[in-house]
């Protein structure tokens, strides 16, 4: 983001570029509340955090119509802290995690939206399910009994590389698997694309992007 561009300018520019069909999640991890409020006052309502404690603190202090997205890797023992308010949990890659989310959502009389993470990147540091494990999880007999979890679709993170052909290939895989599963599982959300590669995700039918540094500047 250019120095002279304000957070409000960035929000408007992204919304104009993405259109109404793509949800913009402003990834606000490590950013102070006053910067989030600048985005909020520009009309932004979906915010993403990667640490449950930080998200919970922000939820307590900021307007209650914000939709909070947990975009980081989820530790099952911390699900209880976000269960009362979280809008969507991204990056779910274990049946055990879904089971815990369902349990805590039930305790709060809620249904929590979730995305399953497909591992599309070559990097070992990226989490996610293989295509086989993803389909096995969706076929798990116990899944249909989880009445307080709604699996809305899939998400994935491409390799951090300047090779656009590789990124396109990884996004293409996620797109293919999503559309293979979409109708049978009532999916409506395909989340891929971040500040550095969201424009490459758009041709692959992403309808949710996670943008941090291009809105708020580099991470603190």
C-alpha positions as CSV (number, residue, x, y, z in Angstrom):
1,X,0.0,0.0,0.0
2,X,1.3,3.4,-0.9
3,X,2.1,5.6,2.0
4,X,-0.4,8.3,1.0
5,X,-3.3,5.8,0.7
6,X,-5.4,5.7,3.8
7,X,-7.0,2.6,5.3
8,X,-10.4,4.0,4.1
9,X,-9.0,4.5,0.6
10,X,-7.7,0.9,0.6
11,X,-11.0,-0.5,1.7
12,X,-12.9,1.4,-1.0
13,X,-10.4,0.4,-3.7
14,X,-10.6,-3.3,-2.8
15,X,-14.4,-3.3,-2.6
16,X,-14.6,-1.6,-6.0
17,X,-12.2,-4.1,-7.5
18,X,-13.7,-7.2,-6.0
19,X,-17.4,-6.3,-6.4
20,X,-20.3,-7.6,-4.4
21,X,-19.7,-11.3,-5.1
22,X,-16.4,-11.5,-3.2
23,X,-16.2,-11.0,0.5
24,X,-13.2,-9.0,1.7
25,X,-11.8,-10.2,5.0
26,X,-9.5,-7.5,6.4
27,X,-6.8,-9.4,8.2
28,X,-6.1,-7.2,11.2
29,X,-3.7,-9.4,13.3
30,X,-1.3,-7.4,15.4
31,X,-3.0,-4.1,14.5
32,X,-4.3,-1.8,17.1
33,X,-8.0,-1.1,17.5
34,X,-7.8,2.5,16.2
35,X,-6.7,1.1,12.8
36,X,-9.5,-1.4,12.8
37,X,-12.0,1.4,13.5
38,X,-10.7,3.3,10.5
39,X,-11.6,0.3,8.3
40,X,-14.9,-0.1,10.2
41,X,-15.8,3.5,9.6
42,X,-15.1,2.9,5.9
43,X,-17.8,0.2,5.9
44,X,-15.7,-2.9,6.6
45,X,-17.4,-5.5,8.8
46,X,-15.4,-8.7,8.2
47,X,-12.1,-8.9,10.1
48,X,-9.6,-11.8,10.4
49,X,-7.3,-12.6,13.3
50,X,-4.9,-15.5,13.7
51,X,-4.7,-15.6,17.5
52,X,-7.9,-16.4,19.5
53,X,-6.8,-14.3,22.6
54,X,-6.1,-11.2,20.5
55,X,-9.4,-11.6,18.6
56,X,-11.3,-12.1,21.9
57,X,-9.8,-8.9,23.3
58,X,-10.7,-7.0,20.2
59,X,-14.2,-8.4,20.1
60,X,-14.8,-7.1,23.7
61,X,-13.7,-3.6,22.8
62,X,-15.0,-3.1,19.2
63,X,-18.5,-2.7,17.7
64,X,-20.6,-5.9,18.0
65,X,-21.7,-6.0,14.4
66,X,-18.2,-7.0,13.3
67,X,-18.0,-10.5,11.9
68,X,-14.8,-12.1,13.3
69,X,-13.0,-14.6,11.2
70,X,-10.4,-16.9,12.8
71,X,-7.9,-17.3,10.0
72,X,-5.0,-18.9,11.8
73,X,-4.3,-22.5,12.8
74,X,-6.8,-23.5,15.5
75,X,-5.8,-25.1,18.7
76,X,-8.7,-27.2,20.1
77,X,-8.1,-26.2,23.7
78,X,-8.8,-22.5,22.8
79,X,-12.0,-22.9,20.8
80,X,-14.1,-22.2,24.0
81,X,-12.9,-18.6,24.1
82,X,-14.1,-17.7,20.6
83,X,-17.2,-19.9,20.5
84,X,-19.6,-17.2,21.9
85,X,-19.0,-14.8,19.0
86,X,-16.8,-16.0,16.1
87,X,-18.5,-15.8,12.7
88,X,-16.3,-18.2,10.7
89,X,-13.4,-20.5,11.5
90,X,-11.0,-20.8,8.5
91,X,-8.3,-23.4,8.1
92,X,-10.0,-26.4,9.9
93,X,-7.9,-29.5,9.1
94,X,-8.9,-32.0,11.7
95,X,-12.1,-33.9,12.6
96,X,-11.1,-33.4,16.2
97,X,-11.2,-29.6,15.7
98,X,-14.7,-29.8,14.1
99,X,-15.9,-31.9,17.0
100,X,-14.6,-29.4,19.6
101,X,-16.1,-26.4,17.6
102,X,-19.5,-28.2,17.6
103,X,-19.3,-28.9,21.3
104,X,-18.5,-25.3,22.2
105,X,-21.1,-23.9,19.7
106,X,-23.7,-26.1,21.3
107,X,-22.9,-24.8,24.8
108,X,-23.4,-21.3,23.4
109,X,-26.6,-22.2,21.5
110,X,-24.9,-21.2,18.2
111,X,-24.0,-22.7,14.8
112,X,-20.5,-21.8,13.8
113,X,-19.4,-21.5,10.1
114,X,-16.3,-23.4,9.2
115,X,-14.0,-23.8,6.1
116,X,-11.9,-26.9,5.6
117,X,-8.3,-26.2,4.5
118,X,-7.0,-28.1,1.5
119,X,-3.2,-28.2,1.4
120,X,-2.3,-26.9,-2.1
121,X,1.1,-25.4,-1.4
122,X,4.4,-27.3,-1.7
123,X,5.8,-25.6,1.5
124,X,5.9,-27.9,4.5
125,X,5.1,-25.0,6.8
126,X,1.5,-24.8,5.4
127,X,-1.2,-26.8,7.2
128,X,-4.1,-28.5,5.4
129,X,-5.7,-31.7,4.4
130,X,-4.7,-33.8,1.4
131,X,-7.5,-34.2,-1.1
132,X,-8.0,-37.8,0.0
133,X,-8.1,-36.9,3.7
134,X,-10.5,-34.0,3.0
135,X,-13.0,-36.3,1.2
136,X,-12.6,-38.9,4.0
137,X,-13.4,-36.3,6.6
138,X,-16.5,-35.2,4.7
139,X,-17.6,-38.8,4.6
140,X,-17.1,-39.4,8.4
141,X,-20.3,-40.9,9.9
142,X,-20.2,-38.5,12.9
143,X,-20.1,-35.4,10.8
144,X,-23.8,-35.4,10.1
145,X,-24.5,-35.4,13.9
146,X,-22.6,-32.1,14.4
147,X,-25.7,-29.9,14.3
148,X,-23.8,-26.8,15.6
149,X,-21.2,-26.7,12.8
150,X,-21.8,-25.6,9.3
151,X,-19.1,-26.4,6.8
152,X,-19.5,-23.6,4.3
153,X,-16.7,-24.6,1.9
154,X,-12.9,-24.7,1.4
155,X,-9.9,-22.5,1.8
156,X,-6.3,-22.8,0.8
157,X,-3.0,-20.9,0.7
158,X,-0.7,-21.0,-2.3
159,X,3.1,-21.3,-2.1
160,X,4.9,-18.1,-1.4
161,X,6.6,-17.7,-4.7
162,X,6.9,-15.3,-7.6
163,X,6.2,-18.2,-10.1
164,X,2.6,-17.3,-11.1
165,X,2.2,-20.5,-13.1
166,X,2.7,-22.5,-9.9
167,X,0.2,-20.3,-8.0
168,X,-2.3,-20.7,-10.7
169,X,-1.9,-24.4,-10.7
170,X,-2.4,-24.6,-6.9
171,X,-5.5,-22.4,-7.0
172,X,-6.8,-24.4,-9.9
173,X,-6.5,-27.6,-7.7
174,X,-8.5,-25.9,-4.9
175,X,-11.1,-24.7,-7.5
176,X,-11.5,-28.2,-9.0
177,X,-12.0,-29.9,-5.6
178,X,-14.4,-27.2,-4.5
179,X,-16.7,-27.6,-7.5
180,X,-16.5,-31.4,-7.3
181,X,-17.8,-31.2,-3.7
182,X,-20.0,-28.1,-3.8
183,X,-23.4,-29.5,-4.7
184,X,-23.3,-32.6,-2.5
185,X,-22.2,-30.7,0.5
186,X,-24.1,-27.4,0.0
187,X,-20.9,-25.3,-0.2
188,X,-21.0,-21.6,-0.9
189,X,-17.6,-20.3,0.1
190,X,-14.3,-20.7,-1.7
191,X,-11.6,-18.7,0.1
192,X,-8.3,-18.1,-1.5
193,X,-6.1,-15.1,-2.2
194,X,-4.2,-12.8,0.0
195,X,-2.4,-9.4,-0.5
196,X,0.3,-10.9,-2.8
197,X,-1.8,-13.2,-4.9
198,X,-5.5,-12.3,-4.7
199,X,-5.6,-11.1,-8.3
200,X,-4.4,-14.6,-9.4
201,X,-7.2,-16.2,-7.3
202,X,-10.0,-14.2,-9.0
203,X,-10.0,-16.2,-12.3
204,X,-10.4,-19.4,-10.1
205,X,-13.8,-18.3,-8.7
206,X,-12.6,-17.2,-5.2
207,X,-15.5,-15.5,-3.4
208,X,-13.6,-14.6,-0.2
209,X,-10.1,-13.0,0.0
210,X,-8.0,-12.3,3.1
211,X,-6.2,-9.0,2.8
212,X,-3.9,-7.7,5.5
213,X,-0.8,-5.7,4.6
214,X,-2.4,-4.1,1.5
215,X,-4.9,-2.5,3.8
216,X,-3.1,-1.9,7.1
217,X,0.5,-1.9,6.0
218,X,3.2,-4.4,7.0
219,X,2.6,-6.5,10.0
220,X,4.0,-5.1,13.3
